[in-house]
């Protein structure tokens, strides 16, 4: 190789380079480049081509250019309409830049010419064969290089020219091509080309594999896309909105129509995007759709306007229910405060009382009086926390809890929500539903109730919750503390008569297809039904008996036995059979060792006769009648008190050593427990030991201490009603219970004499007769 100093105008190239012996078209537009071309035409049409390092450089300096370039001959110039010049150049040989002279019109370079030898060495010949073999394999894979091109390349015998021509046909970056241009040593240049060819073949092989996979995927995707577009077109022509796109649009409309809070609407739209991208047959697709539908179906802002007319509401409550003054008063108070403030949180009312007194129907009447929707949820037997809070969405078949389900059923944010039988809940390994209800029934917390399925806070603060229970003692204390308990006692005979005449009988007459003209039930017959065919605190069994009368009457009318049925006291047995109960349990005569106690049961009040029998023995005390622990302890306390006071009552001091004492409470199959039988047991014991009879018209209730004090009890109203029903005229009660007398209806209180006592001596003074039997 020989080198010589020369000077030529410089034409900087952007993004390409020219090898020796290559012929190439160039478009020249820069002012300095055009001037350099014009100067080249003066200097034997030769120009120096040098590639820029950065394509974006507009006016390159020496630092912006590579140092090795190509001396080229300008074979042709053509001026284009847009002002640029198209040049046809032919590379002559390599040149190394020694100096760059930047003029005002063009830039020129001083360079050393690099000439290459033509004849290859033995090593170079071997390398040339390898290059041709690799290039042939590359052309077979690439398909972009024709066989004619390969044939023309294979005829080249010069090692440097072969390397340059092969490089020019490869899709290399400018930096790699420049590297080949700068490699002057022919053997090194051929080795570099071999490495480049090996790398390009590997890349091309991977591209081919990827291309085949992509082609298959594209073919399948294009086919699916084509079929979907066809389906859309068909559905559009048919006016059919089925398919996933139609479902998505329908769900989007529902989300916007649901008027959700912004955060929840954003969550719903986010889930809708996931649903839209998910394949229709994906398992999670149905879960997301179900979730979105629940979000759109639960009311978020829809509410009914309260009808805050206190007189209208009072009329509706009186129309639906007789009595129940306390509950009605509480509802009217709520209405009055709501009318004044317009923002009172819904109270939590708990209606407690025996079965059949109208707790559930009263909640329905409250909803009607307020003009609100009514939802009922029975909690009897619920033992799974998920029933209240819902299931997590990870479970198959998950759904919201029954609170959210009830809100969906109501369709408004302020219904009257009845939680029926709240005392019948249980708990097990699946959780404690009563604990889950703590948040629901707390006005300070339920404005952001958390359901595991919905996952977003839901406002329950506008809901008027009403709960019912037979036994408030079975409700956990924490839950009971959140509720305002309103006790609904049993009905008196007079109230039952009014309910039967005004509500139950007309309802049954209508349900059985009868009219007032075809059946008439006299008042005395109704009273007999109440007295002799029912014994309950409520009126449920009374309604059944009246239904039985109507059925019998309907049969007589249809079979043409009678055209009009009149039911009287004399004919009542024809419809209801023999009397089931004896009205009144009062003893027919004064008895020794038998006292009448008053008890409070789940079905209201009842009377219990406590009997004591003495027999010679060793002082054994026997208690029978299926008594609970509390009643047994009351008997023990009464027995101990009598032993300490035996002298005052002329009872032998050794009575407990010479007699066996048997205390029995009849109806032994019925469990009995409670603290209010103390004075009754003590009175029966003293009567048996002294021989003084107990007055038959006296009933009594009260707990006793070892010092003879009488302690207060609960359920006085129910006990008084049972005494009145049983025909008793006097009730002995603890003095501390005098405050409860105002709760007793006038019809009951007027027929009874209440005797408040503080000590057992006062009880005996009023309960025992002086003479001995």
Secondary structure in CASP SS format (residue, H / E / C, confidence):
PFRMAT SS
TARGET T0000
AUTHOR 0000-0000-0000
METHOD secondary structure of the structure
MODEL  1
X C 1.00
X C 1.00
X C 1.00
X C 1.00
X E 1.00
X E 1.00
X E 1.00
X E 1.00
X E 1.00
X E 1.00
X E 1.00
X E 1.00
X E 1.00
X C 1.00
X C 1.00
X C 1.00
X C 1.00
X C 1.00
X C 1.00
X C 1.00
X C 1.00
X C 1.00
X E 1.00
X E 1.00
X E 1.00
X E 1.00
X E 1.00
X E 1.00
X C 1.00
X C 1.00
X H 1.00
X H 1.00
X H 1.00
X H 1.00
X H 1.00
X H 1.00
X H 1.00
X H 1.00
X H 1.00
X H 1.00
X H 1.00
X H 1.00
X C 1.00
X C 1.00
X C 1.00
X E 1.00
X E 1.00
X E 1.00
X E 1.00
X E 1.00
X E 1.00
X E 1.00
X C 1.00
X C 1.00
X C 1.00
X C 1.00
X C 1.00
X C 1.00
X C 1.00
X C 1.00
X C 1.00
X H 1.00
X H 1.00
X H 1.00
X E 1.00
X C 1.00
X C 1.00
X E 1.00
X E 1.00
X E 1.00
X E 1.00
X E 1.00
X E 1.00
X E 1.00
X E 1.00
X E 1.00
X E 1.00
X E 1.00
X E 1.00
X C 1.00
X C 1.00
X C 1.00
X C 1.00
X C 1.00
X E 1.00
X E 1.00
X E 1.00
X E 1.00
X E 1.00
X E 1.00
X E 1.00
X E 1.00
X E 1.00
X E 1.00
X E 1.00
X E 1.00
X E 1.00
X E 1.00
X E 1.00
X E 1.00
X E 1.00
X E 1.00
X C 1.00
X C 1.00
X C 1.00
X C 1.00
X E 1.00
X E 1.00
X E 1.00
X E 1.00
X E 1.00
X E 1.00
X E 1.00
X E 1.00
X C 1.00
X C 1.00
X C 1.00
X C 1.00
X C 1.00
X C 1.00
X C 1.00
X H 1.00
X H 1.00
X H 1.00
X H 1.00
X H 1.00
X H 1.00
X H 1.00
X H 1.00
X H 1.00
X H 1.00
X H 1.00
X H 1.00
X H 1.00
X H 1.00
X H 1.00
X H 1.00
X H 1.00
X H 1.00
X H 1.00
X H 1.00
X H 1.00
X C 1.00
X C 1.00
X C 1.00
X C 1.00
X H 1.00
X H 1.00
X H 1.00
X H 1.00
X H 1.00
X H 1.00
X H 1.00
X H 1.00
X C 1.00
X C 1.00
X C 1.00
X C 1.00
X H 1.00
X H 1.00
X H 1.00
X H 1.00
X H 1.00
X H 1.00
X H 1.00
X H 1.00
X H 1.00
X H 1.00
X C 1.00
X C 1.00
X C 1.00
X C 1.00
X C 1.00
X H 1.00
X H 1.00
X H 1.00
X H 1.00
X H 1.00
X H 1.00
X H 1.00
X H 1.00
X H 1.00
X C 1.00
X C 1.00
X C 1.00
X H 1.00
X H 1.00
X H 1.00
X H 1.00
X H 1.00
X H 1.00
X H 1.00
X H 1.00
X H 1.00
X H 1.00
X H 1.00
X H 1.00
X H 1.00
X H 1.00
X H 1.00
X H 1.00
X H 1.00
X H 1.00
X H 1.00
X H 1.00
X H 1.00
X H 1.00
X H 1.00
X H 1.00
X H 1.00
X H 1.00
X H 1.00
X H 1.00
X H 1.00
X H 1.00
X H 1.00
X H 1.00
X H 1.00
X H 1.00
X H 1.00
X H 1.00
X H 1.00
X H 1.00
X H 1.00
X H 1.00
X H 1.00
X H 1.00
X H 1.00
X H 1.00
X H 1.00
X H 1.00
X H 1.00
X H 1.00
X H 1.00
X H 1.00
X H 1.00
X H 1.00
X H 1.00
X C 1.00
X C 1.00
X C 1.00
X C 1.00
X C 1.00
X H 1.00
X H 1.00
X H 1.00
X H 1.00
X H 1.00
X H 1.00
X H 1.00
X H 1.00
X H 1.00
X H 1.00
X H 1.00
X H 1.00
X H 1.00
X H 1.00
X C 1.00
X C 1.00
X C 1.00
X C 1.00
X H 1.00
X H 1.00
X H 1.00
X H 1.00
X H 1.00
X H 1.00
X H 1.00
X H 1.00
X H 1.00
X H 1.00
X H 1.00
X H 1.00
X H 1.00
X H 1.00
X H 1.00
X H 1.00
X C 1.00
X C 1.00
X C 1.00
X C 1.00
X C 1.00
X H 1.00
X H 1.00
X H 1.00
X H 1.00
X H 1.00
X H 1.00
X H 1.00
X H 1.00
X H 1.00
X H 1.00
X H 1.00
X H 1.00
X H 1.00
X H 1.00
X H 1.00
X C 1.00
X C 1.00
X C 1.00
X C 1.00
X C 1.00
X C 1.00
X C 1.00
X C 1.00
X C 1.00
X C 1.00
X C 1.00
X C 1.00
X H 1.00
X H 1.00
X H 1.00
X H 1.00
X H 1.00
X H 1.00
X H 1.00
X H 1.00
X H 1.00
X H 1.00
X H 1.00
X C 1.00
X C 1.00
X C 1.00
X C 1.00
X H 1.00
X H 1.00
X H 1.00
X H 1.00
X H 1.00
X H 1.00
X H 1.00
X H 1.00
X H 1.00
X H 1.00
X H 1.00
X H 1.00
X H 1.00
X H 1.00
X H 1.00
X H 1.00
X H 1.00
X C 1.00
X C 1.00
X C 1.00
X C 1.00
X C 1.00
X C 1.00
X E 1.00
X E 1.00
X E 1.00
X E 1.00
X E 1.00
X E 1.00
X C 1.00
X C 1.00
X C 1.00
X C 1.00
X C 1.00
X H 1.00
X H 1.00
X H 1.00
X H 1.00
X H 1.00
X H 1.00
X H 1.00
X H 1.00
X H 1.00
X H 1.00
X H 1.00
X H 1.00
X C 1.00
X C 1.00
X C 1.00
X E 1.00
X E 1.00
X E 1.00
X E 1.00
X E 1.00
X C 1.00
X C 1.00
X C 1.00
X C 1.00
X C 1.00
X C 1.00
X C 1.00
X H 1.00
X H 1.00
X H 1.00
X H 1.00
X C 1.00
X C 1.00
X C 1.00
X C 1.00
X C 1.00
X C 1.00
X C 1.00
X C 1.00
X C 1.00
X C 1.00
X C 1.00
X C 1.00
X H 1.00
X H 1.00
X H 1.00
X H 1.00
X H 1.00
X H 1.00
X H 1.00
X H 1.00
X H 1.00
X C 1.00
X C 1.00
X C 1.00
X C 1.00
X C 1.00
X E 1.00
X E 1.00
X E 1.00
X E 1.00
X E 1.00
X C 1.00
X H 1.00
X H 1.00
X H 1.00
X C 1.00
X C 1.00
X E 1.00
X E 1.00
X C 1.00
X C 1.00
X E 1.00
X E 1.00
X H 1.00
X H 1.00
X H 1.00
X H 1.00
X H 1.00
X H 1.00
X H 1.00
X H 1.00
X C 1.00
X C 1.00
X C 1.00
X C 1.00
X C 1.00
X H 1.00
X H 1.00
X H 1.00
X E 1.00
X E 1.00
X C 1.00
X C 1.00
X C 1.00
X C 1.00
X C 1.00
X C 1.00
X E 1.00
X E 1.00
X C 1.00
X C 1.00
X C 1.00
X C 1.00
X C 1.00
X E 1.00
X E 1.00
X E 1.00
X E 1.00
X E 1.00
X E 1.00
X C 1.00
X C 1.00
X H 1.00
X H 1.00
X H 1.00
X C 1.00
X C 1.00
X H 1.00
X H 1.00
X H 1.00
X H 1.00
X C 1.00
X C 1.00
X C 1.00
X E 1.00
X E 1.00
X E 1.00
X E 1.00
X E 1.00
X C 1.00
X C 1.00
X C 1.00
X C 1.00
X H 1.00
X H 1.00
X H 1.00
X H 1.00
X H 1.00
X H 1.00
X H 1.00
X H 1.00
X H 1.00
X H 1.00
X H 1.00
X H 1.00
X H 1.00
X H 1.00
X H 1.00
X H 1.00
X H 1.00
X H 1.00
X H 1.00
X C 1.00
X C 1.00
X C 1.00
X C 1.00
X C 1.00
X C 1.00
X C 1.00
X E 1.00
X E 1.00
X E 1.00
X C 1.00
X H 1.00
X H 1.00
X H 1.00
X H 1.00
X H 1.00
X H 1.00
X H 1.00
X H 1.00
X H 1.00
X H 1.00
X C 1.00
X C 1.00
X C 1.00
X C 1.00
X C 1.00
X C 1.00
X C 1.00
X H 1.00
X H 1.00
X H 1.00
X H 1.00
X H 1.00
X H 1.00
X H 1.00
X H 1.00
X H 1.00
X H 1.00
X H 1.00
X H 1.00
X H 1.00
X H 1.00
X H 1.00
X H 1.00
X H 1.00
X H 1.00
X H 1.00
X C 1.00
X C 1.00
X C 1.00
X C 1.00
X C 1.00
X C 1.00
X E 1.00
X E 1.00
X E 1.00
X C 1.00
X C 1.00
X C 1.00
X C 1.00
X H 1.00
X H 1.00
X H 1.00
X H 1.00
X H 1.00
X C 1.00
X C 1.00
X C 1.00
X C 1.00
X C 1.00
X C 1.00
X C 1.00
X C 1.00
X C 1.00
X C 1.00
X C 1.00
X C 1.00
X C 1.00
X C 1.00
X E 1.00
X C 1.00
X C 1.00
X E 1.00
X E 1.00
X E 1.00
X E 1.00
X E 1.00
X E 1.00
X E 1.00
X E 1.00
X C 1.00
X C 1.00
X E 1.00
X E 1.00
X E 1.00
X E 1.00
X E 1.00
X E 1.00
X E 1.00
X E 1.00
X E 1.00
X E 1.00
X E 1.00
X E 1.00
X E 1.00
X C 1.00
X C 1.00
X C 1.00
X C 1.00
X E 1.00
X E 1.00
X E 1.00
X E 1.00
X C 1.00
X C 1.00
X E 1.00
X C 1.00
X H 1.00
X H 1.00
X H 1.00
X H 1.00
X H 1.00
X H 1.00
X H 1.00
X H 1.00
X H 1.00
X H 1.00
X H 1.00
X H 1.00
X H 1.00
X H 1.00
X H 1.00
X H 1.00
X C 1.00
X C 1.00
X C 1.00
X C 1.00
X C 1.00
X C 1.00
X C 1.00
X C 1.00
X C 1.00
X C 1.00
X H 1.00
X H 1.00
X H 1.00
X H 1.00
X E 1.00
X E 1.00
X E 1.00
X E 1.00
X E 1.00
X E 1.00
X E 1.00
X C 1.00
X C 1.00
X C 1.00
X C 1.00
X C 1.00
X C 1.00
X E 1.00
X C 1.00
X C 1.00
X C 1.00
X C 1.00
X C 1.00
X H 1.00
X H 1.00
X H 1.00
X H 1.00
X H 1.00
X H 1.00
X H 1.00
X H 1.00
X H 1.00
X H 1.00
X H 1.00
X H 1.00
X H 1.00
X C 1.00
X E 1.00
X E 1.00
X E 1.00
X C 1.00
X C 1.00
X C 1.00
X E 1.00
X E 1.00
X E 1.00
X C 1.00
X C 1.00
X E 1.00
X E 1.00
X C 1.00
X C 1.00
X C 1.00
X C 1.00
X E 1.00
X E 1.00
X E 1.00
X C 1.00
X C 1.00
X C 1.00
X C 1.00
X H 1.00
X H 1.00
X H 1.00
X H 1.00
X H 1.00
X H 1.00
X H 1.00
X H 1.00
X H 1.00
X H 1.00
X H 1.00
X C 1.00
X C 1.00
X C 1.00
X E 1.00
X E 1.00
X E 1.00
X E 1.00
X E 1.00
X H 1.00
X H 1.00
X H 1.00
X H 1.00
X H 1.00
X H 1.00
X H 1.00
X H 1.00
X H 1.00
X C 1.00
X C 1.00
X H 1.00
X H 1.00
X H 1.00
X H 1.00
X C 1.00
X C 1.00
X C 1.00
X E 1.00
X E 1.00
X E 1.00
X E 1.00
X E 1.00
X C 1.00
X E 1.00
X H 1.00
X H 1.00
X H 1.00
X H 1.00
X H 1.00
X H 1.00
X H 1.00
X H 1.00
X E 1.00
X E 1.00
X E 1.00
X E 1.00
X E 1.00
X C 1.00
END
